[in-house]
Amino acid sequence: MKNYLLASYRFNLRYANFLVVDLPDEWMTRTPAKGLENHPAFTLGHLASGAAMTAKYLGGAYEFSQEWESLFKRNGPGDPTLPNLDTSKYPAKKELLKALTTQHQRVENLILDLSEQQFLEPAKWRFKQYFPTLGDLLFFMCITHESMHLGQLAAWRRALGLPSALGQL
């Protein structure tokens, strides 16, 4: 199970990098249209925040600054907060990618330490009615949650007339 999970998780990190590699920092907070408010700066930071929370669910420390948390953490569907459009409020692209990579590595190391039995243990979190086990939680956070946001970023790119990042992998 770990191999399948980690293969997709590693792919998501690679894809995230390809989605922003050709963007200048000043583009990181552009929003081309209504519905595409999750700009690249927010998306990368939000995914790093999600990975930090995942590490916590795995028994690791929550290593995410309060300042970054206020910029990037959202409460999911129904949260009316939109990302800030002020580029000066966000870390540079390089710093965001470094944070995402660091958080991914933390989660990956914690997953590698899990036994197969631990994947079947009950998970205590807000979506437990849909994803009741730790394995369910991990597949959602590492694959589904990330893929949803990376898909938003892919649509964001297309709305700005940029080429497919997936085609460049």
C-alpha positions in Angstrom: 0.0 0.0 0.0 2.8 2.4 0.9 4.4 2.1 -2.6 1.2 3.1 -4.3 0.6 6.0 -2.0 4.1 7.3 -2.2 4.4 7.0 -6.0 1.4 9.3 -6.4 2.6 11.6 -3.6 6.0 12.0 -5.2 4.3 12.6 -8.6 2.2 15.4 -7.1 5.3 17.1 -5.8 7.0 16.8 -9.2 3.9 18.1 -11.0 3.6 21.0 -8.5 7.1 22.1 -9.5 6.3 21.8 -13.2 3.2 23.9 -12.8 5.1 26.9 -11.6 8.7 26.5 -13.0 8.2 29.0 -15.8 6.3 31.6 -13.8 8.0 34.8 -12.7 7.4 35.7 -9.0 5.1 38.6 -9.9 2.7 36.2 -11.6 2.3 34.1 -8.4 -0.7 36.0 -7.2 -2.5 36.7 -10.5 -6.1 35.6 -10.8 -7.3 35.4 -14.4 -11.0 34.9 -13.7 -13.7 34.3 -11.1 -13.4 30.7 -9.9 -9.6 30.7 -10.3 -8.8 32.7 -7.2 -6.5 30.0 -5.8 -3.4 31.5 -7.4 0.0 29.6 -7.4 1.4 31.3 -4.3 -1.7 30.3 -2.3 -1.8 26.8 -3.8 1.8 25.9 -3.0 1.5 27.3 0.5 -1.8 25.6 1.1 -0.4 22.2 0.0 2.5 22.7 2.4 0.0 23.5 5.1 -1.9 20.3 4.3 1.3 18.3 4.4 2.1 19.8 7.8 -1.3 18.7 9.1 -0.8 15.3 7.6 2.5 15.0 9.5 0.5 15.8 12.7 -2.1 13.1 11.9 0.9 10.7 11.6 2.1 11.6 15.1 4.8 14.1 14.0 5.0 17.7 15.1 3.0 20.4 13.3 5.8 22.5 11.9 4.2 25.4 10.2 4.5 29.0 11.3 1.5 31.0 12.5 2.2 33.6 9.9 2.1 31.0 7.1 -0.9 29.3 8.6 -2.9 32.5 8.5 -2.1 32.9 4.8 -2.6 29.3 3.6 -4.8 27.3 5.9 -8.5 27.0 4.9 -11.4 25.2 6.4 -12.4 23.5 3.2 -15.8 23.8 1.4 -17.8 26.7 2.6 -14.8 28.8 3.9 -15.5 32.2 2.3 -11.9 33.4 2.7 -10.2 34.1 -0.7 -6.4 34.2 -1.1 -4.8 37.6 -0.8 -3.8 39.1 -4.2 -0.9 41.2 -2.7 2.3 39.5 -3.9 4.2 41.2 -1.0 2.2 39.1 1.5 3.6 35.9 0.1 7.0 34.2 0.3 8.9 33.9 -3.0 8.2 31.0 -5.3 11.5 29.4 -4.4 10.7 29.5 -0.7 7.2 28.1 -1.2 8.6 25.2 -3.3 11.2 24.5 -0.6 8.5 24.5 2.1 6.4 22.1 0.1 9.3 19.8 -0.5 10.3 19.8 3.1 6.8 19.0 4.3 6.4 16.3 1.7 9.7 14.7 2.9 8.4 14.8 6.5 5.2 13.1 5.5 7.0 10.5 3.3 9.4 9.6 6.2 6.5 9.2 8.6 4.6 7.0 6.1 7.7 4.8 5.6 7.7 4.2 9.4 4.1 2.9 9.4 3.2 -0.7 9.6 0.6 -2.1 7.2 -1.7 -2.6 10.3 -1.5 1.2 11.1 -3.1 2.0 7.8 -6.3 0.2 9.1 -6.5 2.1 12.4 -9.4 4.6 12.9 -8.6 8.2 12.1 -9.9 11.1 14.1 -10.5 14.0 11.8 -13.3 16.0 10.2 -13.9 13.7 7.2 -13.8 10.4 9.2 -17.4 9.6 8.0 -16.0 9.3 4.5 -12.4 8.3 5.2 -12.5 6.4 8.5 -9.0 4.9 8.7 -5.5 6.4 8.7 -5.0 4.8 5.3 -8.1 6.6 4.0 -6.9 9.9 5.5 -3.5 9.5 3.9 -4.8 8.6 0.4 -7.2 11.6 0.6 -4.6 14.1 1.9 -1.6 12.9 -0.2 -3.4 12.2 -3.4 -7.0 13.5 -3.7 -6.5 16.9 -1.8 -3.3 17.6 -3.6 -4.7 16.6 -7.0 -7.7 18.8 -6.6 -5.5 21.8 -6.0 -3.0 21.0 -8.7 -5.9 20.6 -11.1 -7.0 24.2 -10.1 -3.5 25.4 -10.8 -3.5 23.6 -14.2 -6.8 25.4 -15.1 -5.2 28.7 -13.8 -2.3 28.2 -16.2 -4.6 27.5 -19.2 -6.7 30.6 -18.4 -3.6 32.7 -18.7 -2.7 31.0 -22.0 0.2 29.0 -20.7 1.1 25.6 -22.0 0.2 22.4 -20.2 2.7 21.6 -17.5 1.6 17.9 -17.6 2.8 17.8 -21.2 6.2 18.9 -20.1 6.7 16.1 -17.5 
